Amino acid sequence: MIFKKARRHLKKNDKVLGKRINAVGICTLTPLKRDHFDVLVSSIISQQISAKAAKTIKNPLLIISGDDNTFDPKKLL
């Protein structure tokens, strides 16, 4: 019900977006039924792992590049 009301409002007040809504159709996304705390903790863990992986890849490239902070494309080639 709220999506129908929101869609009607957007189509009425934004002509460009209204055309897109007509072309694409209604949104079929549905919210996941996940605990908010679980999502938060999982996100933090993923970010920490991603940061660690990035550092693991970046540090040897900086050593090859001969600098602690910036990359030198000629040295990397």
N, CA, C and O of each residue as an XYZ file, in Angstrom:
308
protein
N       0.820     -1.194      0.000
C       0.000      0.000      0.000
C       0.869      1.265      0.000
O       0.622      2.200     -0.762
N       1.883      1.278      0.860
C       2.741      2.465      0.940
C       3.518      2.655     -0.363
O       3.768      3.788     -0.774
N       3.903      1.547     -1.019
C       4.639      1.665     -2.278
C       3.741      2.237     -3.368
O       4.188      3.030     -4.196
N       2.490      1.839     -3.365
C       1.540      2.342     -4.351
C       1.370      3.855     -4.180
O       1.347      4.603     -5.157
N       1.252      4.286     -2.931
C       1.094      5.708     -2.621
C       2.355      6.491     -3.019
O       2.268      7.580     -3.586
N       3.519      5.923     -2.714
C       4.788      6.574     -3.048
C       4.957      6.668     -4.564
O       5.383      7.700     -5.083
N       4.622      5.587     -5.269
C       4.738      5.569     -6.724
C       3.827      6.640     -7.339
O       4.237      7.365     -8.245
N       2.614      6.731     -6.848
C       1.655      7.725     -7.336
C       2.198      9.143     -7.105
O       2.098     10.004     -7.979
N       2.770      9.370     -5.922
C       3.337     10.675     -5.587
C       4.496     11.018     -6.526
O       4.567     12.133     -7.045
N       5.401     10.066     -6.744
C       6.557     10.316     -7.606
C       6.135     10.601     -9.041
O       6.648     11.522     -9.677
N       5.204      9.812     -9.540
C       4.747     10.009    -10.914
C       4.085     11.375    -11.089
O       4.228     12.006    -12.136
N       3.375     11.821    -10.085
C       2.676     13.100    -10.146
C       3.640     14.280    -10.049
O       3.442     15.299    -10.712
N       4.688     14.148     -9.223
C       5.562     15.274     -8.920
C       6.875     15.310     -9.678
O       7.577     16.321     -9.651
N       7.218     14.228    -10.352
C       8.476     14.202    -11.099
C       8.199     13.571    -12.456
O       8.085     12.351    -12.576
N       8.092     14.408    -13.466
C       7.713     13.934    -14.807
C       8.745     12.967    -15.395
O       8.382     11.975    -16.027
N      10.028     13.259    -15.186
C      11.083     12.385    -15.715
C      11.017     11.020    -15.025
O      11.005      9.980    -15.685
N      10.973     11.037    -13.697
C      10.892      9.785    -12.956
C       9.583      9.067    -13.255
O       9.550      7.838    -13.320
N       8.511      9.820    -13.436
C       7.222      9.230    -13.787
C       7.294      8.441    -15.075
O       6.722      7.355    -15.172
N       7.994      8.977    -16.070
C       8.173      8.258    -17.340
C       8.971      6.973    -17.132
O       8.668      5.941    -17.730
N       9.990      7.048    -16.281
C      10.808      5.858    -16.002
C       9.983      4.789    -15.286
O      10.081      3.601    -15.596
N       9.182      5.221    -14.340
C       8.330      4.277    -13.613
C       7.374      3.588    -14.581
O       7.157      2.380    -14.496
N       6.803      4.366    -15.503
C       5.896      3.774    -16.490
C       6.626      2.793    -17.402
O       6.079      1.752    -17.766
N       7.870      3.132    -17.772
C       8.635      2.285    -18.687
C       9.112      0.997    -18.016
O       9.076     -0.074    -18.623
N       9.555      1.103    -16.778
C      10.154     -0.038    -16.082
C       9.107     -0.887    -15.385
O       9.222     -2.111    -15.334
N       8.104     -0.244    -14.858
C       7.076     -0.969    -14.112
C       7.314     -0.852    -12.617
O       8.212     -0.143    -12.163
N       6.499     -1.557    -11.872
C       6.581     -1.440    -10.418
C       7.816     -2.149     -9.874
O       8.324     -3.095    -10.478
N       8.277     -1.689     -8.755
C       9.425     -2.297     -8.079
C       9.009     -3.646     -7.508
O       7.979     -3.768     -6.846
N       9.821     -4.644     -7.775
C       9.511     -5.986     -7.270
C      10.446     -6.420     -6.149
O      10.400     -7.566     -5.703
N      11.292     -5.502     -5.695
C      12.201     -5.835     -4.593
C      11.405     -6.007     -3.309
O      10.431     -5.296     -3.061
N      11.833     -6.953     -2.509
C      11.205     -7.141     -1.204
C      12.289     -7.104     -0.135
O      13.379     -7.637     -0.345
N      12.011     -6.485      1.003
C      13.025     -6.409      2.052
C      13.355     -7.794      2.595
O      12.483     -8.654      2.722
N      14.630     -7.989      2.911
C      15.046     -9.250      3.514
C      14.581     -9.305      4.959
O      14.498     -8.277      5.632
N      14.288    -10.471      5.418
C      13.857    -10.652      6.805
C      15.077    -11.060      7.634
O      15.196    -12.206      8.067
N      15.975    -10.103      7.844
C      17.174    -10.367      8.632
C      17.202     -9.465      9.847
O      16.734     -8.327      9.819
N      17.753     -9.994     10.893
C      17.926     -9.229     12.118
C      18.906     -8.087     11.860
O      19.970     -8.305     11.281
N      18.566     -6.896     12.275
C      19.396     -5.714     12.002
C      20.781     -5.818     12.643
O      21.774     -5.410     12.041
N      20.850     -6.352     13.835
C      22.147     -6.503     14.497
C      23.012     -7.497     13.739
O      24.215     -7.285     13.586
N      22.407     -8.582     13.264
C      23.137     -9.582     12.482
C      23.721     -8.949     11.216
O      24.869     -9.217     10.861
N      22.945     -8.124     10.547
C      23.414     -7.443      9.339
C      24.585     -6.520      9.668
O      25.576     -6.486      8.938
N      24.472     -5.775     10.762
C      25.532     -4.859     11.176
C      26.832     -5.607     11.455
O      27.888     -5.230     10.946
N      26.762     -6.654     12.253
C      27.967     -7.414     12.608
C      28.571     -8.053     11.357
O      29.788     -8.019     11.172
N      27.744     -8.626     10.510
C      28.244     -9.245      9.274
C      28.924     -8.222      8.382
O      29.950     -8.520      7.771
N      28.364     -7.016      8.298
C      28.959     -5.953      7.481
C      30.323     -5.539      8.013
O      31.268     -5.358      7.246
N      30.421     -5.391      9.323
C      31.703     -5.011      9.938
C      32.758     -6.074      9.679
O      33.895     -5.752      9.333
N      32.391     -7.334      9.844
C      33.334     -8.428      9.590
C      33.796     -8.396      8.141
O      34.991     -8.523      7.874
N      32.868     -8.228      7.198
C      33.225     -8.191      5.775
C      34.159     -7.039      5.464
O      35.101     -7.197      4.688
N      33.912     -5.882      6.060
C      34.774     -4.724      5.823
C      36.176     -4.982      6.355
O      37.161     -4.618      5.713
N      36.271     -5.599      7.511
C      37.585     -5.876      8.095
C      38.364     -6.849      7.221
O      39.562     -6.672      7.000
N      37.684     -7.872      6.728
C      38.350     -8.857      5.864
C      38.775     -8.192      4.561
O      39.883     -8.427      4.078
N      37.906     -7.364      3.990
C      38.228     -6.680      2.741
C      39.411     -5.744      2.916
O      40.282     -5.678      2.049
N      39.451     -5.023      4.023
C      40.564     -4.109      4.285
C      41.868     -4.886      4.443
O      42.908     -4.467      3.934
N      41.815     -6.007      5.142
C      43.002     -6.839      5.343
C      43.487     -7.399      4.002
O      44.686     -7.408      3.722
N      42.553     -7.859      3.186
C      42.927     -8.398      1.870
C      43.542     -7.310      0.998
O      44.535     -7.551      0.311
N      42.956     -6.116      1.022
C      43.488     -5.011      0.228
C      44.906     -4.657      0.666
O      45.777     -4.410     -0.169
N      45.131     -4.634      1.971
C      46.459     -4.315      2.496
C      47.468     -5.396      2.084
O      48.613     -5.090      1.750
N      47.037     -6.645      2.110
C      47.898     -7.762      1.724
C      48.328     -7.644      0.269
O      49.459     -7.988     -0.074
N      47.446     -7.166     -0.576
C      47.767     -6.994     -1.994
C      48.563     -5.709     -2.225
O      49.508     -5.693     -3.015
N      48.180     -4.637     -1.536
C      48.777     -3.321     -1.776
C      50.227     -3.227     -1.302
O      51.067     -2.663     -2.004
N      50.526     -3.762     -0.142
C      51.869     -3.587      0.431
C      52.993     -4.109     -0.461
O      53.971     -3.388     -0.656
N      52.909     -5.317     -1.013
C      53.988     -5.763     -1.903
C      54.124     -4.895     -3.154
O      55.231     -4.700     -3.656
N      53.005     -4.376     -3.659
C      53.077     -3.504     -4.829
C      53.764     -2.185     -4.495
O      54.489     -1.632     -5.322
N      53.538     -1.685     -3.289
C      54.235     -0.463     -2.874
C      55.731     -0.717     -2.738
O      56.537      0.151     -3.072
N      56.110     -1.890     -2.254
C      57.529     -2.241     -2.141
C      58.158     -2.288     -3.532
O      59.247     -1.754     -3.739
N      57.476     -2.926     -4.485
C      57.964     -2.992     -5.863
C      58.101     -1.584     -6.434
O      59.055     -1.276     -7.149
N      57.135     -0.746     -6.105
C      57.120      0.620     -6.619
C      58.189      1.485     -5.959
O      58.495      2.573     -6.446
N      58.759      1.006     -4.848
C      59.849      1.729     -4.199
C      59.397      2.884     -3.338
O      60.183      3.790     -3.059
N      58.146      2.874     -2.911
C      57.625      3.977     -2.106
C      56.674      3.400     -1.069
O      56.057      2.358     -1.287
N      56.564      4.081      0.050
C      55.661      3.618      1.095
C      54.220      4.065      0.877
O      53.298      3.463      1.427
N      54.017      5.111      0.084
C      52.678      5.695      0.017
C      52.065      5.816     -1.374
O      50.844      5.909     -1.501
N      52.887      5.817     -2.414
C      52.329      6.029     -3.746
C      52.873      5.005     -4.733
O      53.951      4.441     -4.546
N      52.100      4.785     -5.779
C      52.502      3.856     -6.829
C      53.197      4.607     -7.962
O      52.802      5.713     -8.332
N      54.240      3.981     -8.502
C      54.936      4.522     -9.660
C      54.642      3.568    -10.834
O      55.117      2.433    -10.830
N      53.870      4.011    -11.831
C      53.472      3.103    -12.913
C      54.658      2.508    -13.669
O      54.599      1.352    -14.089
N      55.729      3.273    -13.850
C      56.895      2.752    -14.584
C      57.547      1.596    -13.826
O      57.953      0.601    -14.427
N      57.643      1.734    -12.505
C      58.250      0.674    -11.695
C      57.359     -0.556    -11.632
O      57.849     -1.685    -11.602
N      56.052     -0.336    -11.612
C      55.144     -1.482    -11.565
C      55.158     -2.278    -12.863
O      54.988     -3.497    -12.854
N      55.363     -1.576    -13.990
C      55.459     -2.275    -15.271
C      56.706     -3.139    -15.309
O      56.963     -3.809    -16.310
